[in-house]
């Protein structure tokens, strides 16, 4: 039996290297630079396959 893995949004953003540290990813979520469905997303939000996020970094604006 396979169980669905859980992953926090800040860990995901750090793992795909949009931010150098998990602290920076968490701070971006807290400051409103990460949005899910047009609403600010918390760092503790669970990431699921197929969801789209808007992320603003210093260099670019990402839509994933």
Phi, psi and omega in degrees: 000128179262137179253140180295127180283146180253139180216129178286152181299316180296323177293322179296313180297325176289319183296325179271007172064035170283334177231146183290327181230159178291330177297319177294321178296317179295319179295323178296320177295316181294329183270003175088014181274354178240125182232145175235119183057038177079002182244143179304132181259138177280154180296333183273000180298138179282131180273134178235154179296135176094354179278148178248136180235149172252125182234129175255122173246178179297323186270323188214172171244121185254145172231112184236000000 
